[in-house]
Amino acid sequence: MSAPRTPEEALAFLARLNPSGIKLGLERVREALDALGHPEHRFQVLHVAGTNGKGSTCAFAATALQAAGHRVGLYTSPHLVRVNERIRVDGEDISDEDFGRAILDVLERYPSAVSEPMTYFEFGTIVALWHFARVGVDVVVLEVGLGGRLDATTAARPTVTAMTPVSFDHMEYLGHTLGAIAGEKAGILKPGVPCVVSRQEPEALAAIEEKARALSVPLWVEGRDFSSELQSDGSLSYRGPTWRLEGLRPSLRGPHQRQNAAVALACLEALDARGVSVPTEAARVGVGSARWPGRLEEVGERPVVLLDGAHNPAGVAVLLASLRALYAGRPVHCVFGVVADKDRGPMMRALFPACASVQLTPLDTPRSLAPAAYLEEARSLVSDVTAWPDVDAALAEARRRAGADGIVLCTGSLFLVGMVRARTRRP
């Protein structure tokens, strides 16, 4: 692979890296950051791991930090439509020009990334950290890509860490028990750095606590050190070690967002205690105005077209609870696509019986599983199921069946959410 010379060529260089490649390990990332003069040391970091809820928690926290007057970097993955979504400063995606120039800067200082290409995620993480340092952010909210212990983001130096709910996903990399998975994710913990922990299954919490004891990490555990409660008027109250907030109304939809908002508030309280000033009013603004596309997002009317990135059993359980709470009694017509390396069975067994019809679609990725490969499996769970050659046909059929009053639900993979979202031309 030849070295790019212009911002346009630099973006093409990034696109040629394998977006599905996974390489757990920090050696190359640390080597690159050293060559760059350690940009990750030039700002405060909130580092968030977990299985579900990471993105929403990051969105709440980043929005609040910006409301508090900080210049805020937000790094998340995957993107839905454009890779620029992964790197944001004060809520704005990085421009193509800035993205390309950041890539050129990194390659100039670490040319071995050309001769020995890194993974898409490794290289993107390094570029993000360089860009955040170059534009002078105060705080970065950093979402873990996969696991924690060996994830590229773990090369950063956090001010506060957080663990959202841990459940089964990516078992081929992280382990086949909740304890093993939680132990890998708890690899983001650093000696003496406080960690905010959402309510967890006992096995997962035990693994996190074991890691915390070994590193003398203070834990803020939901239900013990902080909590939230739904009030009779539908608002949320939050109780932390020092904060007391009433009348909160999370901007993100679904009952599960109450927990994500509480975890974000605890993170903000912990940051405030460590010198990153966050007035409680800014925290309130963050919870009440954050946006996070592709999670219970409505992109159409009559019928409602609902996008949700649920892609593991725990995510599907949360989705079903949200459907019952928000769309009770309305028939759900599902457009479903999945990648071949995903354990689809538990998701399908939970979701499909709750649907009036299911339209299977391929995804725009080499990892896509062809609908024909699991059509019979789907038919054992729901009688009205069809396999389609593309998402447009599947979406059109779901809309037709839903009529004006049904729900068209697009789920199973964030790849599918991005494909449908791109077609709706949402900002």
C-alpha positions in Angstrom: 0.0 0.0 0.0 1.5 3.3 -1.1 1.6 6.4 1.2 -1.2 9.0 0.5 -0.2 12.5 -0.4 -3.5 14.4 -0.3 -6.5 14.4 2.2 -8.6 12.7 -0.5 -5.9 10.0 -0.9 -5.7 9.7 2.9 -9.4 8.9 3.3 -9.0 6.3 0.5 -6.1 4.8 2.5 -8.3 4.4 5.5 -11.2 2.9 3.5 -8.8 0.3 2.1 -8.0 -1.0 5.6 -10.1 -4.0 6.6 -13.2 -2.6 8.4 -14.0 -6.1 9.8 -10.5 -6.9 10.9 -10.0 -7.5 14.7 -6.6 -7.6 16.3 -6.6 -7.5 20.0 -3.4 -6.1 21.5 -1.9 -2.7 22.3 1.7 -3.0 21.1 1.3 -1.2 17.7 -1.1 1.4 19.1 1.3 2.3 21.9 4.2 2.4 19.5 2.3 4.8 17.2 1.2 7.1 20.1 4.8 7.3 21.3 5.8 8.4 17.7 3.1 11.0 17.8 4.3 12.5 21.1 1.4 11.0 23.1 -1.5 13.0 22.1 -3.7 11.0 24.5 -2.0 12.8 27.4 -3.3 16.2 26.4 -6.9 16.0 27.6 -9.0 14.4 30.3 -10.7 11.1 29.3 -13.9 9.3 30.3 -13.5 5.7 29.1 -16.6 3.6 28.7 -16.8 -0.2 28.3 -19.7 -2.7 28.5 -21.9 -4.7 26.2 -25.0 -2.6 25.7 -25.7 1.1 26.4 -22.2 2.4 25.8 -23.1 4.7 23.0 -26.1 6.2 24.7 -24.1 6.7 28.0 -21.3 8.4 26.0 -23.9 10.7 24.2 -25.4 11.8 27.5 -22.0 12.5 29.1 -20.5 14.3 26.1 -23.6 16.6 25.7 -23.5 17.5 29.4 -19.7 18.2 29.3 -20.3 20.5 26.3 -23.1 22.2 28.2 -20.6 22.7 31.1 -18.4 24.8 28.8 -15.8 22.2 27.9 -14.5 21.5 24.4 -15.5 17.9 24.0 -14.2 15.1 21.8 -16.4 12.0 21.3 -15.1 8.8 19.8 -17.6 6.0 19.1 -18.0 3.0 16.8 -19.3 1.7 14.5 -20.6 4.5 12.3 -24.1 4.2 10.8 -23.6 6.0 7.4 -20.3 7.9 7.2 -17.1 7.1 9.0 -16.8 10.8 10.0 -19.5 10.1 12.7 -16.9 8.2 14.8 -14.9 11.4 15.5 -16.9 14.4 16.8 -15.9 17.7 18.5 -18.7 19.6 20.3 -21.3 17.5 18.5 -20.0 18.0 15.0 -18.6 15.2 12.8 -15.0 15.6 11.7 -14.9 17.1 8.2 -13.4 15.2 5.3 -10.6 17.8 5.0 -9.7 17.6 8.7 -10.0 13.8 8.7 -7.7 13.5 5.7 -5.1 15.9 7.1 -5.1 14.1 10.5 -4.4 10.8 8.6 -1.5 12.4 6.8 -0.1 13.8 10.0 -0.2 10.4 11.6 1.4 8.6 8.6 4.1 11.3 8.4 5.1 10.6 12.1 4.4 6.9 12.0 5.2 5.7 8.5 5.3 2.0 9.4 1.4 2.2 9.3 1.8 2.3 5.5 4.3 -0.6 5.2 2.6 -2.7 7.9 -1.0 -1.6 7.9 -2.9 -1.6 11.2 -6.6 -2.6 11.5 -9.2 -0.1 10.6 -10.2 0.4 14.3 -6.6 0.6 15.5 -5.7 3.3 13.0 -8.9 5.1 13.4 -8.4 5.3 17.1 -4.9 6.8 16.7 -6.2 9.3 14.2 -9.0 10.3 16.5 -6.7 10.9 19.5 -4.3 12.9 17.3 -7.2 15.1 16.0 -8.5 15.7 19.5 -5.1 16.9 20.7 -4.5 19.0 17.5 -7.8 20.9 17.9 -7.4 21.3 21.6 -10.3 19.5 23.3 -10.5 19.6 27.1 -12.2 16.2 27.6 -12.7 13.1 25.4 -15.5 10.6 25.9 -14.0 7.4 24.5 -16.1 4.3 23.8 -14.4 0.9 23.8 -14.7 -0.9 20.5 -14.4 -4.6 21.6 -13.8 -5.9 25.1 -11.5 -3.6 27.0 -8.2 -5.2 28.1 -6.7 -5.3 24.6 -8.9 -2.7 22.9 -7.0 0.1 21.1 -8.8 2.7 23.2 -7.3 1.3 26.4 -3.9 2.9 25.4 -5.5 6.2 26.6 -5.0 7.5 30.2 -8.5 7.9 31.7 -9.7 10.3 34.4 -12.8 8.2 35.0 -13.8 4.8 33.6 -17.3 3.2 33.3 -18.9 -0.2 32.8 -22.3 -0.4 31.3 -24.3 -3.7 31.6 -22.2 -6.7 30.6 -23.9 -9.6 28.7 -23.0 -12.2 26.1 -21.5 -11.0 22.8 -18.3 -11.5 20.9 -17.7 -14.7 22.9 -15.1 -16.0 20.5 -12.9 -13.1 21.6 -14.0 -12.4 25.2 -14.9 -15.8 26.7 -18.0 -17.9 27.2 -19.0 -16.9 30.7 -20.2 -13.6 32.1 -17.3 -13.6 34.5 -14.8 -14.0 31.7 -16.4 -11.4 29.5 -16.6 -8.9 32.4 -13.0 -9.6 33.3 -11.9 -8.7 29.8 -14.0 -5.5 29.8 -12.7 -4.6 33.2 -9.3 -4.4 31.6 -9.9 -0.7 31.1 -9.6 -0.2 34.9 -6.4 1.7 35.9 -4.8 1.9 39.3 -6.6 4.4 41.5 -8.9 5.7 38.8 -12.5 5.6 39.8 -14.9 3.4 37.8 -18.6 3.8 37.6 -20.4 0.5 37.3 -24.0 0.0 36.2 -26.2 -2.7 37.8 -24.7 -6.0 36.7 -25.4 -9.7 37.0 -23.7 -11.1 40.1 -21.1 -13.0 38.2 -20.1 -10.0 36.1 -20.0 -7.7 39.1 -17.8 -10.2 41.0 -15.3 -10.2 38.2 -15.2 -6.4 38.0 -14.8 -6.1 41.8 -12.0 -8.6 41.8 -10.1 -6.5 39.2 -10.8 -3.3 41.1 -9.4 -4.7 44.3 -6.2 -5.8 42.6 -5.7 -2.2 41.3 -7.1 -0.2 44.2 -9.8 1.2 42.0 -12.7 3.0 43.8 -16.0 1.7 42.4 -19.2 3.6 42.2 -21.8 0.8 41.9 -25.4 1.4 40.8 -27.8 0.6 43.6 -25.1 1.1 46.2 -23.4 4.4 45.5 -25.8 5.9 43.1 -29.4 5.2 41.9 -32.2 6.5 39.8 -36.0 6.3 40.3 -38.9 6.8 38.0 -41.4 9.4 39.5 -45.2 9.4 39.2 -45.0 12.2 36.6 -42.7 10.2 34.3 -39.6 12.1 35.3 -36.4 10.6 36.7 -34.7 11.4 40.0 -30.9 10.7 40.5 -29.1 10.2 43.8 -25.3 10.1 43.8 -22.6 10.5 46.5 -23.1 14.3 46.5 -25.6 15.1 43.7 -29.4 15.1 44.1 -31.3 15.8 40.8 -35.0 15.8 40.4 -37.3 16.2 37.3 -34.9 14.7 34.8 -36.4 13.7 31.4 -33.9 11.7 29.3 -34.1 12.7 25.6 -33.3 9.2 24.4 -36.3 6.9 24.2 -37.0 3.6 26.0 -37.1 2.5 29.6 -33.5 1.3 29.5 -32.3 4.9 28.9 -33.1 5.6 32.5 -30.2 3.4 33.5 -27.9 4.8 30.8 -28.7 8.3 32.0 -28.0 7.4 35.6 -24.6 5.9 34.7 -23.7 9.0 32.7 -24.7 11.2 35.6 -22.5 9.2 38.0 -19.6 9.5 35.5 -20.1 13.3 35.4 -20.3 13.5 39.2 -17.0 11.4 39.3 -15.4 13.7 36.8 -16.5 16.8 38.7 -14.9 15.3 41.9 -11.6 14.9 39.9 -11.4 18.5 38.8 -13.4 18.4 35.5 -16.1 21.0 36.5 -19.6 19.9 35.7 -22.4 22.0 37.3 -25.5 19.9 38.0 -27.5 22.2 35.6 -25.2 21.2 32.8 -25.7 17.5 33.7 -29.5 18.1 33.5 -29.1 19.7 30.0 -27.0 16.8 28.8 -29.5 14.2 29.9 -32.4 16.2 28.4 -30.9 17.0 25.0 -28.5 14.2 24.0 -29.0 12.6 20.6 -27.9 9.1 19.6 -29.2 8.0 16.2 -30.2 4.4 15.4 -31.5 3.6 18.9 -35.3 3.5 18.9 -35.2 6.2 16.3 -38.3 7.0 14.2 -37.4 7.9 10.6 -40.9 7.6 9.0 -44.6 8.1 9.7 -47.6 6.1 8.6 -46.2 3.7 9.0 -43.7 4.5 11.7 -40.3 3.2 10.6 -38.2 2.4 13.7 -34.5 1.9 13.7 -32.8 0.0 16.6 -29.3 -1.4 16.7 -30.0 -4.4 18.9 -27.6 -7.0 17.8 -27.3 -9.4 20.8 -29.8 -11.1 23.1 -29.6 -8.5 25.9 -30.2 -5.8 23.3 -33.2 -7.6 21.9 -34.7 -8.0 25.4 -34.3 -4.2 25.9 -35.9 -3.6 22.5 -38.9 -5.8 23.2 -39.5 -4.0 26.6 -39.4 -0.7 24.8 -41.8 -1.8 22.1 -44.3 -2.8 24.8 -43.9 0.5 26.6 -44.0 2.8 23.5 -46.1 0.9 20.9 -48.4 -1.4 22.9 -51.0 -3.2 20.8 -49.5 -2.1 17.4 -48.4 -4.9 15.0 -44.6 -5.0 14.4 -43.3 -5.9 10.9 -39.6 -6.6 11.2 -36.9 -6.0 8.6 -34.0 -8.2 9.9 -30.4 -8.6 8.8 -27.5 -10.2 10.5 -23.8 -10.8 10.1 -22.5 -14.3 9.6 -20.4 -14.4 12.7 -23.2 -13.4 15.1 -25.0 -15.8 17.3 -28.4 -15.1 15.7 -30.4 -17.9 17.3 -31.1 -16.3 20.7 -32.0 -13.0 19.1 -34.4 -14.6 16.6 -36.1 -16.8 19.2 -36.8 -13.8 21.4 -37.7 -11.3 18.6 -39.5 -13.1 15.8 -42.5 -14.5 17.8 -43.3 -10.9 18.8 -43.6 -9.9 15.1 -46.5 -10.0 12.7 -44.1 -10.6 9.8 -40.4 -10.7 9.2 -38.6 -9.7 6.0 -35.0 -11.0 5.9 -32.4 -8.9 4.0 -28.7 -9.1 3.2 -26.4 -6.4 4.6 -23.9 -4.2 2.8 -20.9 -5.8 4.2 -18.7 -8.9 3.4 -19.7 -10.3 6.8 -23.4 -10.4 5.8 -25.3 -13.7 6.2 -27.5 -14.5 3.1 -31.2 -14.6 4.1 -31.6 -18.0 2.4 -29.1 -19.5 4.8 -31.5 -19.0 7.8 -34.9 -18.7 6.1 -36.1 -22.1 7.4 -34.8 -21.4 10.9 -36.8 -18.2 10.8 -39.9 -20.0 9.6 -39.8 -22.2 12.7 -40.3 -19.1 14.8 -42.8 -17.0 12.7 -45.1 -18.1 10.0 -45.0 -15.0 7.9 -41.3 -14.6 6.8 -39.8 -13.9 3.4 -36.2 -13.6 2.2 -35.4 -10.7 -0.1 -32.4 -10.0 -2.4 -31.9 -6.4 -1.0 -33.0 -4.1 1.7 -35.2 -1.9 -0.5 -37.4 -4.8 -1.4 -37.6 -5.9 2.2 -38.4 -2.5 3.5 -41.1 -1.9 0.8 -42.8 -5.1 1.8 -42.7 -4.4 5.5 -44.2 -0.9 4.8 -47.0 -2.5 2.7 -47.9 -5.0 5.4 -47.7 -2.4 8.2 -50.2 0.0 6.5 -50.7 3.3 8.3 -50.9 2.0 11.9 -48.3 -0.7 12.1 -44.6 -0.5 13.1 -41.8 -1.2 10.6 -38.9 -2.3 12.8 -35.4 -2.5 11.3 -33.0 -4.3 13.5 -30.5 -7.1 13.9 -27.4 -5.2 13.0 -26.1 -1.7 13.0 -25.1 -2.3 9.4 -28.8 -2.5 8.6 -29.7 0.5 10.7 -27.1 2.5 8.7 -28.4 1.3 5.4 -32.0 2.3 6.1 -30.9 5.5 7.7 -29.0 6.5 4.6 -32.1 5.9 2.6 -34.2 8.3 4.8 -31.6 11.1 4.4 -31.7 12.0 8.1 -29.0 14.4 9.4 
